[in-house]
Amino acid sequence: MLRKCFKITAVAAALILVMALAGCGGGTLKPPAMKEGATPVTVTGSCEITIDGDTITVSGEMDILPDSLVCVSVESQSGITLDSAVVTYKGEKISQQFKITEDKYDEGVVSVTGHITFSPRLYGTQPEKVYEKYGTRFENIKPEGKNVLWDSNGNIVVFASETVKLK
């Protein structure tokens, strides 16, 4: 009787383990596919960071439609976003200044990197003309090189500066 109870418990434990492990394998995330008849678009650009006294300036260029929303940010050497601002691209050089303050840039922050990103919805809804050209998930942007990443929201264009020492 004890052996039968042990066997049933062992089988039940094995089934629970198999079911738990089967749920651990997530599906493969693939880049969004272009809709049929859509025109592929390549987005190019640049990003640079400068430090002058207590001011960090992140600037760069992108060949995207005017009125597009872009995010300009500063990250520490550990990948933590220290400052960011969502700006409307005006068709000219992008430039955003951030003040170095002790509460954000403490002694643990040794170096910083600037980023300029362009995303379908991460920081607000883009104008309709942007979705018409690039697709609702930016699927019309060709994922060439290291500047185009994708997640469940769609393609994200990221331009990063060189890492510079803060002090």
Residue, then its C-alpha position, 0 to 999 in steps of 0.5 A: m500500500l505504501r509503495k502504491c502511494f509513493k508511485i502515485t506521488a512520484v508520477a504526480a510530482a513528475l507531471i507537475l515538473v514537466m508542465a512547469l518546465a513546458g511553460c518556461g520556453g517562450g516563443t521566438l520574437k521575430p522582427p515585424a514583417m512588412k505589409e505587402g506592397a509597402t516601400p522599405v525605408t532605411v533610417t540613418g543618423s548619428c549621435e554624439i555627447t559632449i560635457d561642458g562644465d555641469t551640462i551634458t549635450v546629446s546631439g545628432e541627426m536622423d533622416i526621418l520625417p519632421d514632426s516625428l517624436v524621438c527620445v534623447s537620453v543619457e545612460s550611465q556605464s551600468g545602463i541606467t537612464l539618468d536623464s531623458a527627454v522626448v522631443t519633436y524632430k524639426g528636420e534639423k540637427i537634434s540637440q538636448q541639454f541636461k544638467i549634471t546634478e548630484d542626485k542623478y550623477d552621484e559618485g557611482v556614475v563614472s561615464v555616460t553614453g548618449h542615445i537618440t531613439f525613434s520608436p512607434r509608441l514607446y514615448g507617445t503616439q507618432p503623427e499619422k504621416v509617420y505611421e503611413k511611411y514607416g508602418t504602424r510598428f515601423e515594420n517598413i524600416k529595414p533592420e540593417g546594421k546594429n541601429v535597428l532593434w525590435d521588440s513586441n512593439g515593433n522596430i526601434v531605431v537607436f543611435a548611440s554616442e561614444t562613452v565619455k568619462l564624466k569626471 
